[in-house]
Amino acid sequence: MKNTKSKSSKTGKQPKAVANDEKQKRKIERIEATLKRLAKLKNSTRSGIYSAKIGKRIIAASVRLMNAKGELEVRG
């Protein structure tokens, strides 16, 4: 009889799909934390000449977040 148990359950590791899901969740949390930090920085009154650079970083982080969540559609 063939062994039906998956290898991951034998070794005590999570199946790949579950592990990737956890990894994706952590990635999203990390990007959200970055966005929160950048927004706080942008709202501070002392940002001055760096506000445009901070804005660019906010846009980049929000695009990364949308991409990680799968909300971004690719055209063309």
PDB file with one MODEL, atoms N, CA, C and O in Angstrom:
MODEL        1
ATOM      1  N   MET A   1       0.838  -1.194   0.000  1.00  0.00           N
ATOM      2  CA  MET A   1       0.000   0.000   0.000  1.00  0.00           C
ATOM      3  C   MET A   1       0.880   1.254   0.000  1.00  0.00           C
ATOM      4  O   MET A   1       1.894   1.332   0.694  1.00  0.00           O
ATOM      5  N   LYS A   2       0.461   2.206  -0.785  1.00  0.00           N
ATOM      6  CA  LYS A   2       1.232   3.433  -0.906  1.00  0.00           C
ATOM      7  C   LYS A   2       0.997   4.333   0.311  1.00  0.00           C
ATOM      8  O   LYS A   2      -0.107   4.406   0.850  1.00  0.00           O
ATOM      9  N   ASN A   3       2.048   5.003   0.716  1.00  0.00           N
ATOM     10  CA  ASN A   3       1.933   5.920   1.840  1.00  0.00           C
ATOM     11  C   ASN A   3       1.247   7.204   1.366  1.00  0.00           C
ATOM     12  O   ASN A   3       1.758   7.900   0.489  1.00  0.00           O
ATOM     13  N   THR A   4       0.090   7.509   1.951  1.00  0.00           N
ATOM     14  CA  THR A   4      -0.684   8.656   1.476  1.00  0.00           C
ATOM     15  C   THR A   4      -0.358   9.943   2.224  1.00  0.00           C
ATOM     16  O   THR A   4      -0.776  11.023   1.805  1.00  0.00           O
ATOM     17  N   LYS A   5       0.383   9.841   3.328  1.00  0.00           N
ATOM     18  CA  LYS A   5       0.718  11.038   4.096  1.00  0.00           C
ATOM     19  C   LYS A   5       1.728  11.888   3.327  1.00  0.00           C
ATOM     20  O   LYS A   5       2.673  11.363   2.738  1.00  0.00           O
ATOM     21  N   SER A   6       1.524  13.173   3.338  1.00  0.00           N
ATOM     22  CA  SER A   6       2.460  14.035   2.628  1.00  0.00           C
ATOM     23  C   SER A   6       3.763  14.129   3.408  1.00  0.00           C
ATOM     24  O   SER A   6       3.786  13.971   4.628  1.00  0.00           O
ATOM     25  N   LYS A   7       4.829  14.384   2.697  1.00  0.00           N
ATOM     26  CA  LYS A   7       6.152  14.440   3.310  1.00  0.00           C
ATOM     27  C   LYS A   7       6.242  15.561   4.342  1.00  0.00           C
ATOM     28  O   LYS A   7       6.899  15.416   5.373  1.00  0.00           O
ATOM     29  N   SER A   8       5.578  16.678   4.057  1.00  0.00           N
ATOM     30  CA  SER A   8       5.674  17.824   4.961  1.00  0.00           C
ATOM     31  C   SER A   8       5.085  17.511   6.330  1.00  0.00           C
ATOM     32  O   SER A   8       5.571  18.009   7.345  1.00  0.00           O
ATOM     33  N   SER A   9       4.037  16.687   6.361  1.00  0.00           N
ATOM     34  CA  SER A   9       3.433  16.365   7.650  1.00  0.00           C
ATOM     35  C   SER A   9       4.316  15.399   8.442  1.00  0.00           C
ATOM     36  O   SER A   9       4.265  15.359   9.672  1.00  0.00           O
ATOM     37  N   LYS A  10       5.123  14.625   7.722  1.00  0.00           N
ATOM     38  CA  LYS A  10       6.042  13.706   8.400  1.00  0.00           C
ATOM     39  C   LYS A  10       7.162  14.462   9.096  1.00  0.00           C
ATOM     40  O   LYS A  10       7.514  14.156  10.235  1.00  0.00           O
ATOM     41  N   THR A  11       7.708  15.429   8.423  1.00  0.00           N
ATOM     42  CA  THR A  11       8.873  16.135   8.951  1.00  0.00           C
ATOM     43  C   THR A  11       8.485  17.242   9.927  1.00  0.00           C
ATOM     44  O   THR A  11       9.357  17.854  10.544  1.00  0.00           O
ATOM     45  N   GLY A  12       7.204  17.502  10.073  1.00  0.00           N
ATOM     46  CA  GLY A  12       6.759  18.533  11.011  1.00  0.00           C
ATOM     47  C   GLY A  12       6.729  19.918  10.407  1.00  0.00           C
ATOM     48  O   GLY A  12       6.408  20.888  11.094  1.00  0.00           O
ATOM     49  N   LYS A  13       7.061  20.026   9.128  1.00  0.00           N
ATOM     50  CA  LYS A  13       7.004  21.325   8.460  1.00  0.00           C
ATOM     51  C   LYS A  13       5.604  21.555   7.905  1.00  0.00           C
ATOM     52  O   LYS A  13       4.815  20.622   7.756  1.00  0.00           O
ATOM     53  N   GLN A  14       5.314  22.822   7.602  1.00  0.00           N
ATOM     54  CA  GLN A  14       4.016  23.134   7.010  1.00  0.00           C
ATOM     55  C   GLN A  14       4.042  22.805   5.522  1.00  0.00           C
ATOM     56  O   GLN A  14       5.101  22.841   4.895  1.00  0.00           O
ATOM     57  N   PRO A  15       2.884  22.486   4.955  1.00  0.00           N
ATOM     58  CA  PRO A  15       2.837  22.332   3.497  1.00  0.00           C
ATOM     59  C   PRO A  15       3.222  23.648   2.822  1.00  0.00           C
ATOM     60  O   PRO A  15       3.042  24.727   3.385  1.00  0.00           O
ATOM     61  N   LYS A  16       3.748  23.537   1.623  1.00  0.00           N
ATOM     62  CA  LYS A  16       4.291  24.709   0.928  1.00  0.00           C
ATOM     63  C   LYS A  16       3.259  25.826   0.758  1.00  0.00           C
ATOM     64  O   LYS A  16       3.583  27.002   0.916  1.00  0.00           O
ATOM     65  N   ALA A  17       2.029  25.460   0.438  1.00  0.00           N
ATOM     66  CA  ALA A  17       0.982  26.468   0.210  1.00  0.00           C
ATOM     67  C   ALA A  17       0.728  27.271   1.485  1.00  0.00           C
ATOM     68  O   ALA A  17       0.571  28.491   1.431  1.00  0.00           O
ATOM     69  N   VAL A  18       0.688  26.591   2.625  1.00  0.00           N
ATOM     70  CA  VAL A  18       0.447  27.262   3.907  1.00  0.00           C
ATOM     71  C   VAL A  18       1.626  28.160   4.250  1.00  0.00           C
ATOM     72  O   VAL A  18       1.442  29.289   4.706  1.00  0.00           O
ATOM     73  N   ALA A  19       2.847  27.656   4.029  1.00  0.00           N
ATOM     74  CA  ALA A  19       4.053  28.430   4.325  1.00  0.00           C
ATOM     75  C   ALA A  19       4.109  29.687   3.461  1.00  0.00           C
ATOM     76  O   ALA A  19       4.453  30.765   3.946  1.00  0.00           O
ATOM     77  N   ASN A  20       3.770  29.544   2.176  1.00  0.00           N
ATOM     78  CA  ASN A  20       3.772  30.698   1.273  1.00  0.00           C
ATOM     79  C   ASN A  20       2.712  31.710   1.674  1.00  0.00           C
ATOM     80  O   ASN A  20       2.926  32.918   1.568  1.00  0.00           O
ATOM     81  N   ASP A  21       1.573  31.219   2.132  1.00  0.00           N
ATOM     82  CA  ASP A  21       0.488  32.088   2.583  1.00  0.00           C
ATOM     83  C   ASP A  21       0.937  32.926   3.780  1.00  0.00           C
ATOM     84  O   ASP A  21       0.678  34.127   3.849  1.00  0.00           O
ATOM     85  N   GLU A  22       1.618  32.262   4.725  1.00  0.00           N
ATOM     86  CA  GLU A  22       2.141  32.958   5.903  1.00  0.00           C
ATOM     87  C   GLU A  22       3.173  34.012   5.490  1.00  0.00           C
ATOM     88  O   GLU A  22       3.191  35.129   6.006  1.00  0.00           O
ATOM     89  N   LYS A  23       4.026  33.620   4.549  1.00  0.00           N
ATOM     90  CA  LYS A  23       5.069  34.522   4.063  1.00  0.00           C
ATOM     91  C   LYS A  23       4.443  35.759   3.418  1.00  0.00           C
ATOM     92  O   LYS A  23       4.894  36.882   3.643  1.00  0.00           O
ATOM     93  N   GLN A  24       3.405  35.541   2.618  1.00  0.00           N
ATOM     94  CA  GLN A  24       2.704  36.635   1.938  1.00  0.00           C
ATOM     95  C   GLN A  24       2.042  37.555   2.964  1.00  0.00           C
ATOM     96  O   GLN A  24       2.057  38.776   2.810  1.00  0.00           O
ATOM     97  N   LYS A  25       1.460  36.959   4.015  1.00  0.00           N
ATOM     98  CA  LYS A  25       0.806  37.736   5.059  1.00  0.00           C
ATOM     99  C   LYS A  25       1.805  38.644   5.778  1.00  0.00           C
ATOM    100  O   LYS A  25       1.527  39.814   6.043  1.00  0.00           O
ATOM    101  N   ARG A  26       2.974  38.079   6.087  1.00  0.00           N
ATOM    102  CA  ARG A  26       4.032  38.865   6.746  1.00  0.00           C
ATOM    103  C   ARG A  26       4.518  39.987   5.842  1.00  0.00           C
ATOM    104  O   ARG A  26       4.790  41.098   6.299  1.00  0.00           O
ATOM    105  N   LYS A  27       4.624  39.679   4.541  1.00  0.00           N
ATOM    106  CA  LYS A  27       5.071  40.671   3.554  1.00  0.00           C
ATOM    107  C   LYS A  27       4.099  41.846   3.522  1.00  0.00           C
ATOM    108  O   LYS A  27       4.517  43.004   3.526  1.00  0.00           O
ATOM    109  N   ILE A  28       2.790  41.545   3.491  1.00  0.00           N
ATOM    110  CA  ILE A  28       1.757  42.582   3.459  1.00  0.00           C
ATOM    111  C   ILE A  28       1.809  43.424   4.733  1.00  0.00           C
ATOM    112  O   ILE A  28       1.707  44.649   4.677  1.00  0.00           O
ATOM    113  N   GLU A  29       1.969  42.761   5.884  1.00  0.00           N
ATOM    114  CA  GLU A  29       2.057  43.485   7.161  1.00  0.00           C
ATOM    115  C   GLU A  29       3.252  44.433   7.168  1.00  0.00           C
ATOM    116  O   GLU A  29       3.161  45.558   7.658  1.00  0.00           O
ATOM    117  N   ARG A  30       4.374  43.964   6.617  1.00  0.00           N
ATOM    118  CA  ARG A  30       5.592  44.777   6.591  1.00  0.00           C
ATOM    119  C   ARG A  30       5.397  46.012   5.717  1.00  0.00           C
ATOM    120  O   ARG A  30       5.816  47.109   6.086  1.00  0.00           O
ATOM    121  N   ILE A  31       4.760  45.835   4.556  1.00  0.00           N
ATOM    122  CA  ILE A  31       4.529  46.971   3.652  1.00  0.00           C
ATOM    123  C   ILE A  31       3.557  47.961   4.285  1.00  0.00           C
ATOM    124  O   ILE A  31       3.732  49.173   4.163  1.00  0.00           O
ATOM    125  N   GLU A  32       2.517  47.435   4.970  1.00  0.00           N
ATOM    126  CA  GLU A  32       1.554  48.318   5.640  1.00  0.00           C
ATOM    127  C   GLU A  32       2.233  49.133   6.735  1.00  0.00           C
ATOM    128  O   GLU A  32       1.920  50.309   6.921  1.00  0.00           O
ATOM    129  N   ALA A  33       3.159  48.515   7.455  1.00  0.00           N
ATOM    130  CA  ALA A  33       3.905  49.224   8.499  1.00  0.00           C
ATOM    131  C   ALA A  33       4.752  50.334   7.883  1.00  0.00           C
ATOM    132  O   ALA A  33       4.849  51.429   8.436  1.00  0.00           O
ATOM    133  N   THR A  34       5.360  50.045   6.742  1.00  0.00           N
ATOM    134  CA  THR A  34       6.157  51.048   6.024  1.00  0.00           C
ATOM    135  C   THR A  34       5.280  52.223   5.617  1.00  0.00           C
ATOM    136  O   THR A  34       5.655  53.383   5.791  1.00  0.00           O
ATOM    137  N   LEU A  35       4.100  51.906   5.069  1.00  0.00           N
ATOM    138  CA  LEU A  35       3.175  52.961   4.638  1.00  0.00           C
ATOM    139  C   LEU A  35       2.755  53.835   5.808  1.00  0.00           C
ATOM    140  O   LEU A  35       2.693  55.059   5.699  1.00  0.00           O
ATOM    141  N   LYS A  36       2.467  53.183   6.926  1.00  0.00           N
ATOM    142  CA  LYS A  36       2.039  53.922   8.118  1.00  0.00           C
ATOM    143  C   LYS A  36       3.139  54.878   8.583  1.00  0.00           C
ATOM    144  O   LYS A  36       2.884  56.026   8.945  1.00  0.00           O
ATOM    145  N   ARG A  37       4.373  54.359   8.559  1.00  0.00           N
ATOM    146  CA  ARG A  37       5.520  55.173   8.988  1.00  0.00           C
ATOM    147  C   ARG A  37       5.736  56.356   8.046  1.00  0.00           C
ATOM    148  O   ARG A  37       6.004  57.472   8.491  1.00  0.00           O
ATOM    149  N   LEU A  38       5.616  56.101   6.739  1.00  0.00           N
ATOM    150  CA  LEU A  38       5.810  57.168   5.752  1.00  0.00           C
ATOM    151  C   LEU A  38       4.713  58.223   5.846  1.00  0.00           C
ATOM    152  O   LEU A  38       4.980  59.415   5.694  1.00  0.00           O
ATOM    153  N   ALA A  39       3.475  57.786   6.097  1.00  0.00           N
ATOM    154  CA  ALA A  39       2.366  58.732   6.221  1.00  0.00           C
ATOM    155  C   ALA A  39       2.573  59.635   7.422  1.00  0.00           C
ATOM    156  O   ALA A  39       2.287  60.831   7.372  1.00  0.00           O
ATOM    157  N   LYS A  40       3.074  59.052   8.501  1.00  0.00           N
ATOM    158  CA  LYS A  40       3.357  59.819   9.712  1.00  0.00           C
ATOM    159  C   LYS A  40       4.434  60.870   9.424  1.00  0.00           C
ATOM    160  O   LYS A  40       4.364  62.008   9.886  1.00  0.00           O
ATOM    161  N   LEU A  41       5.434  60.443   8.643  1.00  0.00           N
ATOM    162  CA  LEU A  41       6.535  61.332   8.275  1.00  0.00           C
ATOM    163  C   LEU A  41       6.031  62.463   7.384  1.00  0.00           C
ATOM    164  O   LEU A  41       6.439  63.615   7.532  1.00  0.00           O
ATOM    165  N   LYS A  42       5.143  62.120   6.463  1.00  0.00           N
ATOM    166  CA  LYS A  42       4.598  63.116   5.528  1.00  0.00           C
ATOM    167  C   LYS A  42       3.746  64.144   6.262  1.00  0.00           C
ATOM    168  O   LYS A  42       3.734  65.320   5.901  1.00  0.00           O
ATOM    169  N   ASN A  43       3.041  63.700   7.285  1.00  0.00           N
ATOM    170  CA  ASN A  43       2.169  64.606   8.029  1.00  0.00           C
ATOM    171  C   ASN A  43       2.937  65.504   8.984  1.00  0.00           C
ATOM    172  O   ASN A  43       2.400  66.496   9.478  1.00  0.00           O
ATOM    173  N   SER A  44       4.198  65.159   9.248  1.00  0.00           N
ATOM    174  CA  SER A  44       4.966  66.002  10.167  1.00  0.00           C
ATOM    175  C   SER A  44       5.258  67.339   9.491  1.00  0.00           C
ATOM    176  O   SER A  44       5.413  67.402   8.272  1.00  0.00           O
ATOM    177  N   THR A  45       5.331  68.376  10.262  1.00  0.00           N
ATOM    178  CA  THR A  45       5.491  69.725   9.711  1.00  0.00           C
ATOM    179  C   THR A  45       6.926  69.977   9.265  1.00  0.00           C
ATOM    180  O   THR A  45       7.182  70.916   8.511  1.00  0.00           O
ATOM    181  N   ARG A  46       7.864  69.151   9.722  1.00  0.00           N
ATOM    182  CA  ARG A  46       9.264  69.419   9.432  1.00  0.00           C
ATOM    183  C   ARG A  46       9.780  68.666   8.198  1.00  0.00           C
ATOM    184  O   ARG A  46      10.990  68.581   7.990  1.00  0.00           O
ATOM    185  N   SER A  47       8.877  68.124   7.386  1.00  0.00           N
ATOM    186  CA  SER A  47       9.336  67.360   6.224  1.00  0.00           C
ATOM    187  C   SER A  47       9.948  68.277   5.156  1.00  0.00           C
ATOM    188  O   SER A  47      10.904  67.890   4.483  1.00  0.00           O
ATOM    189  N   GLY A  48       9.405  69.481   5.000  1.00  0.00           N
ATOM    190  CA  GLY A  48       9.993  70.502   4.127  1.00  0.00           C
ATOM    191  C   GLY A  48      10.273  70.062   2.712  1.00  0.00           C
ATOM    192  O   GLY A  48       9.376  69.601   2.005  1.00  0.00           O
ATOM    193  N   ILE A  49      11.531  70.205   2.294  1.00  0.00           N
ATOM    194  CA  ILE A  49      11.905  69.934   0.905  1.00  0.00           C
ATOM    195  C   ILE A  49      11.849  68.449   0.561  1.00  0.00           C
ATOM    196  O   ILE A  49      11.872  68.085  -0.615  1.00  0.00           O
ATOM    197  N   TYR A  50      11.776  67.595   1.568  1.00  0.00           N
ATOM    198  CA  TYR A  50      11.774  66.153   1.308  1.00  0.00           C
ATOM    199  C   TYR A  50      10.370  65.603   1.064  1.00  0.00           C
ATOM    200  O   TYR A  50      10.206  64.407   0.824  1.00  0.00           O
ATOM    201  N   SER A  51       9.355  66.473   1.123  1.00  0.00           N
ATOM    202  CA  SER A  51       7.976  65.974   1.026  1.00  0.00           C
ATOM    203  C   SER A  51       7.701  65.265  -0.301  1.00  0.00           C
ATOM    204  O   SER A  51       6.939  64.298  -0.337  1.00  0.00           O
ATOM    205  N   ALA A  52       8.311  65.734  -1.389  1.00  0.00           N
ATOM    206  CA  ALA A  52       8.100  65.090  -2.695  1.00  0.00           C
ATOM    207  C   ALA A  52       8.714  63.692  -2.710  1.00  0.00           C
ATOM    208  O   ALA A  52       8.130  62.750  -3.246  1.00  0.00           O
ATOM    209  N   LYS A  53       9.894  63.573  -2.118  1.00  0.00           N
ATOM    210  CA  LYS A  53      10.555  62.263  -2.063  1.00  0.00           C
ATOM    211  C   LYS A  53       9.750  61.294  -1.202  1.00  0.00           C
ATOM    212  O   LYS A  53       9.617  60.114  -1.529  1.00  0.00           O
ATOM    213  N   ILE A  54       9.227  61.802  -0.120  1.00  0.00           N
ATOM    214  CA  ILE A  54       8.401  60.965   0.762  1.00  0.00           C
ATOM    215  C   ILE A  54       7.142  60.533   0.017  1.00  0.00           C
ATOM    216  O   ILE A  54       6.713  59.384   0.126  1.00  0.00           O
ATOM    217  N   GLY A  55       6.554  61.459  -0.740  1.00  0.00           N
ATOM    218  CA  GLY A  55       5.376  61.148  -1.541  1.00  0.00           C
ATOM    219  C   GLY A  55       5.641  60.037  -2.542  1.00  0.00           C
ATOM    220  O   GLY A  55       4.813  59.146  -2.734  1.00  0.00           O
ATOM    221  N   LYS A  56       6.816  60.101  -3.185  1.00  0.00           N
ATOM    222  CA  LYS A  56       7.204  59.061  -4.145  1.00  0.00           C
ATOM    223  C   LYS A  56       7.318  57.715  -3.444  1.00  0.00           C
ATOM    224  O   LYS A  56       6.877  56.690  -3.964  1.00  0.00           O
ATOM    225  N   ARG A  57       7.914  57.731  -2.261  1.00  0.00           N
ATOM    226  CA  ARG A  57       8.083  56.488  -1.506  1.00  0.00           C
ATOM    227  C   ARG A  57       6.735  55.923  -1.069  1.00  0.00           C
ATOM    228  O   ARG A  57       6.549  54.706  -1.033  1.00  0.00           O
ATOM    229  N   ILE A  58       5.787  56.816  -0.735  1.00  0.00           N
ATOM    230  CA  ILE A  58       4.436  56.379  -0.357  1.00  0.00           C
ATOM    231  C   ILE A  58       3.750  55.703  -1.551  1.00  0.00           C
ATOM    232  O   ILE A  58       3.131  54.649  -1.409  1.00  0.00           O
ATOM    233  N   ILE A  59       3.872  56.328  -2.727  1.00  0.00           N
ATOM    234  CA  ILE A  59       3.264  55.759  -3.924  1.00  0.00           C
ATOM    235  C   ILE A  59       3.880  54.389  -4.234  1.00  0.00           C
ATOM    236  O   ILE A  59       3.166  53.438  -4.552  1.00  0.00           O
ATOM    237  N   ALA A  60       5.208  54.300  -4.140  1.00  0.00           N
ATOM    238  CA  ALA A  60       5.901  53.033  -4.415  1.00  0.00           C
ATOM    239  C   ALA A  60       5.449  51.947  -3.445  1.00  0.00           C
ATOM    240  O   ALA A  60       5.214  50.806  -3.845  1.00  0.00           O
ATOM    241  N   ALA A  61       5.329  52.308  -2.163  1.00  0.00           N
ATOM    242  CA  ALA A  61       4.916  51.330  -1.146  1.00  0.00           C
ATOM    243  C   ALA A  61       3.474  50.891  -1.365  1.00  0.00           C
ATOM    244  O   ALA A  61       3.146  49.717  -1.190  1.00  0.00           O
ATOM    245  N   SER A  62       2.604  51.839  -1.750  1.00  0.00           N
ATOM    246  CA  SER A  62       1.207  51.477  -1.964  1.00  0.00           C
ATOM    247  C   SER A  62       1.042  50.587  -3.195  1.00  0.00           C
ATOM    248  O   SER A  62       0.172  49.717  -3.221  1.00  0.00           O
ATOM    249  N   VAL A  63       1.881  50.804  -4.222  1.00  0.00           N
ATOM    250  CA  VAL A  63       1.852  49.940  -5.409  1.00  0.00           C
ATOM    251  C   VAL A  63       2.327  48.540  -5.031  1.00  0.00           C
ATOM    252  O   VAL A  63       1.748  47.544  -5.465  1.00  0.00           O
ATOM    253  N   ARG A  64       3.391  48.470  -4.213  1.00  0.00           N
ATOM    254  CA  ARG A  64       3.885  47.164  -3.748  1.00  0.00           C
ATOM    255  C   ARG A  64       2.819  46.431  -2.953  1.00  0.00           C
ATOM    256  O   ARG A  64       2.660  45.216  -3.077  1.00  0.00           O
ATOM    257  N   LEU A  65       2.083  47.188  -2.126  1.00  0.00           N
ATOM    258  CA  LEU A  65       1.023  46.591  -1.308  1.00  0.00           C
ATOM    259  C   LEU A  65      -0.097  46.046  -2.187  1.00  0.00           C
ATOM    260  O   LEU A  65      -0.564  44.926  -1.985  1.00  0.00           O
ATOM    261  N   MET A  66      -0.526  46.848  -3.166  1.00  0.00           N
ATOM    262  CA  MET A  66      -1.583  46.405  -4.072  1.00  0.00           C
ATOM    263  C   MET A  66      -1.151  45.177  -4.862  1.00  0.00           C
ATOM    264  O   MET A  66      -1.947  44.270  -5.106  1.00  0.00           O
ATOM    265  N   ASN A  67       0.108  45.157  -5.257  1.00  0.00           N
ATOM    266  CA  ASN A  67       0.644  44.022  -6.008  1.00  0.00           C
ATOM    267  C   ASN A  67       0.672  42.767  -5.140  1.00  0.00           C
ATOM    268  O   ASN A  67       0.355  41.674  -5.608  1.00  0.00           O
ATOM    269  N   ALA A  68       1.053  42.930  -3.874  1.00  0.00           N
ATOM    270  CA  ALA A  68       1.118  41.793  -2.949  1.00  0.00           C
ATOM    271  C   ALA A  68      -0.273  41.242  -2.657  1.00  0.00           C
ATOM    272  O   ALA A  68      -0.445  40.036  -2.480  1.00  0.00           O
ATOM    273  N   LYS A  69      -1.260  42.128  -2.608  1.00  0.00           N
ATOM    274  CA  LYS A  69      -2.634  41.694  -2.346  1.00  0.00           C
ATOM    275  C   LYS A  69      -3.313  41.148  -3.599  1.00  0.00           C
ATOM    276  O   LYS A  69      -4.370  40.521  -3.521  1.00  0.00           O
ATOM    277  N   GLY A  70      -2.691  41.393  -4.760  1.00  0.00           N
ATOM    278  CA  GLY A  70      -3.257  40.910  -6.021  1.00  0.00           C
ATOM    279  C   GLY A  70      -4.333  41.816  -6.570  1.00  0.00           C
ATOM    280  O   GLY A  70      -5.178  41.373  -7.348  1.00  0.00           O
ATOM    281  N   GLU A  71      -4.319  43.071  -6.181  1.00  0.00           N
ATOM    282  CA  GLU A  71      -5.323  44.027  -6.654  1.00  0.00           C
ATOM    283  C   GLU A  71      -4.856  44.783  -7.892  1.00  0.00           C
ATOM    284  O   GLU A  71      -5.604  45.579  -8.460  1.00  0.00           O
ATOM    285  N   LEU A  72      -3.621  44.533  -8.304  1.00  0.00           N
ATOM    286  CA  LEU A  72      -3.050  45.286  -9.407  1.00  0.00           C
ATOM    287  C   LEU A  72      -3.241  44.506 -10.706  1.00  0.00           C
ATOM    288  O   LEU A  72      -2.874  43.334 -10.799  1.00  0.00           O
ATOM    289  N   GLU A  73      -3.821  45.169 -11.705  1.00  0.00           N
ATOM    290  CA  GLU A  73      -4.019  44.527 -13.002  1.00  0.00           C
ATOM    291  C   GLU A  73      -2.955  45.025 -13.967  1.00  0.00           C
ATOM    292  O   GLU A  73      -2.627  46.211 -13.997  1.00  0.00           O
ATOM    293  N   VAL A  74      -2.434  44.118 -14.739  1.00  0.00           N
ATOM    294  CA  VAL A  74      -1.419  44.480 -15.724  1.00  0.00           C
ATOM    295  C   VAL A  74      -2.095  44.669 -17.072  1.00  0.00           C
ATOM    296  O   VAL A  74      -2.850  43.815 -17.535  1.00  0.00           O
ATOM    297  N   ARG A  75      -1.810  45.790 -17.681  1.00  0.00           N
ATOM    298  CA  ARG A  75      -2.390  46.078 -18.991  1.00  0.00           C
ATOM    299  C   ARG A  75      -1.401  45.712 -20.089  1.00  0.00           C
ATOM    300  O   ARG A  75      -0.190  45.642 -19.877  1.00  0.00           O
ATOM    301  N   GLY A  76      -1.969  45.481 -21.278  1.00  0.00           N
ATOM    302  CA  GLY A  76      -1.116  45.292 -22.447  1.00  0.00           C
ATOM    303  C   GLY A  76      -0.750  43.865 -22.745  1.00  0.00           C
ATOM    304  O   GLY A  76      -0.034  43.600 -23.711  1.00  0.00           O
TER     305      GLY A  76
ENDMDL
END
